[in-house]
Each structure stands twice: as structure tokens, then as C-alpha cells.
Amino acid sequence: MCLQNTCDLILANSGAKGWELIQQDPPDVIITDIMMQGAMDGNALIKVVKNDANLRSIPVLVISARTQQADIELSLGLGADGYITKPFSPFKLISWIGERLASR
């Protein structure tokens, strides 16, 4: 949860672990990469989050080294709310998060 310019950050090294943590304590924002360890990649994570009636309103941002338009369109088509390619500006990330939290 983000309050007064501070946030609690929870990390997961795989899509499956991320999904487990999201279900236990739904976050205000989800930031994921596409390429992750294990069978569940970032796109699979987006799909399960956006197909869950209790979680689909959580904004999901993809930050990825995959810059092809097809990769971007796939993630956005699955329900990602934004896509930033690496390398990226931390200011762009902070701005994206702030805009999403302000609209909630």
C-alpha cells in the first residue's frame, strides 16, 4: 500500500509465486516482467489476475526488454494497463503508479 510517497514492495521471482502472493494480500498495483522463472510467465500472470472478478481492477504494468509491437499488443490484449520497455526511467514508473493510485 502506498501512503505519503512510501510504498510496501513485495517481490516474487516467478509468476506462480507472484500469483500466490497476490491472492493472499491483493496489492494496489502489480508490476511484472514477461520473462520469469517457471511455467507461469508475466502474460500468464496478467491473464489469471484479469480473469479473477476480485482482482481484475488492480492496475497491471509490464516492464520488459521485449520491445516488439506484437509482445506489447499481447500483454495489453490480455489486460495489462500499461507497458514500459527496458531500459526505463524511474520517473516514468513513479508517474504511472501515481496516476493509477490517484484514480482509485
Order of alpha helices (4+ residues) and beta strands (2+ residues): beta-beta-alpha-beta-alpha-beta-alpha-beta-alpha
